[in-house]
Amino acid sequence: MAAPDSIKPFSPEETQRILHHLQQPAVFMNMTGGWPVLHWTAEHLSGCLGDKLVRFRLGRKKETNTPLFETQCSYVEAKLAHFLSWTRDQDGTDVGPFFEYPKSEYWAYADYKYIAILFQDQPSMFEDVKWSEFGFEGRNGRESTLWIGTEGANTPCHLDSYGCNLVLQVHGRKRWHLFPPGDTVNLYPTRIPYEESSVFSQVDVLHPDLRRFPAFQAARAHTVTLQPGQVLYVPRHWWHYVESVDPITVSVNTWIELDVDDVARVSEAVTKAVVCALKSAPSDDNTDDWLNPTEEGVASHNENMQNVNLAVRASGLCHSKLTQDLWDTRPVKRDSRGQIRKNSDLVRDSVPFSVPFGPHLIPVRCQQEYSSETRGMTTKDLEVKSSRNCNVQSPDDCTTSSDAAQRTGLVQGKRECSPGLTQCRPCDGADGTSGNSSEDYEEPVHTTITTNDLLDCLVHPDIIARVTKLLLERHTGRTTTPS
């Protein structure tokens, strides 16, 4: 008889099908019981890593109306033992390079740490992470990243260009603020700082400057506080801002390509070529630190153009008849390993399927009335109260944080939402007035247009999509009427 913690609500095959059909963020419950990775506290990891140095990003805790991008943070390389001593704030303890950063003023984050590199001399630790139970055969910690942070540690609001994410919360809690792809216009996308696989928002989503970014009032935040043992699914192109809410948090992420849109690769190649060309040109206003630390370096223009040509050829569109409207072109379907999916898989996926939301799979919703599949859950915000092994007994064990809408600063009153993600809309202010009072109006200030201003327009997602369409039309020799 199998041990109780080995019984999972979904088989690997069922989980794969759920992931393929999920169109919104959702939390998997009771799927990680028995995973050794749940013992990866900061203390345990410190013992495993010993004297190995880990790079930490540090940011000030002060509240601002602008995002703190990674290019604006301080960095130190330290042992995890130094990090733990620093978090305990004990006089006389060895905190290594953290001594320059008072804990009362700074948070620290060891993020994007590839487990395959961290534990290359301890490969047995890879087996502590069992993504194979989510249907990804052979996938474990080797294909994952490790994140260790203090309270207040955060990543700026961004979307991932290519794939989706599975996030396992190991220790402590992290709060996720997610926005659907349709909110891109409300989040004021920017490519500075530049990162090939990410697009950042110019808005501080917790403390938005609504004078500069008025459209953010229409953004639809879906907020969840992830508990230890729970796994969050973040679909492709969903914006997310992540913050640690406990003294120390540990999580493990794996990035997955379920459906790869080859046209998106052309768009990214074009974006990189344009950004690097303009930011590499010497000028008086090109003095900012524009390349995100996660990028390896600046490629030459020749290399970038080679990548553009490779992406165009790989898209497959150049060898077939271009449709009248490229926007409607269906992307090539690939599996989790990047292989083109078989016809049998596509036929199977065409069969009607209802995602089994319930006590073991909980949707992360906007502040709204819950639909029938979540009836019985509370309406506060999905902050699931559970033990380390996520032994939730019923949907009533799931509650949500009541201050979620207020913390995101979306509107100054209530929100009205109908069932379904796309039906959420902001209401008028609590005093009966709209968010844009005529008394708040100020004459626009005319300032000099900078290189970054120009880039924000040139590589805006809508513009890049149009450029990509024209580029592919040119390559095929077929010209269509601009839409």
Helices and strands as residue ranges (DSSP letters): G 4-6, H 12-21, E 26-28, G 36-39, H 42-49, E 54-60, G 70-72, E 74-78, H 80-88, G 96-100, E 106-114, H 115-118, G 123-128, G 131-134, G 141-143, E 145-150, E 154-160, E 164-171, E 174-179, G 181-187, E 189-195, E 198-201, G 214-218, E 222-226, E 231-234, E 239-244, E 248-256, H 262-279, H 301-314, G 317-319, G 326-328, H 343-349, E 361-363, G 372-374, E 382-384, G 395-397, E 398-399, H 404-408, E 413-417, G 421-423, E 424-429, G 438-440, H 451-458, H 461-476
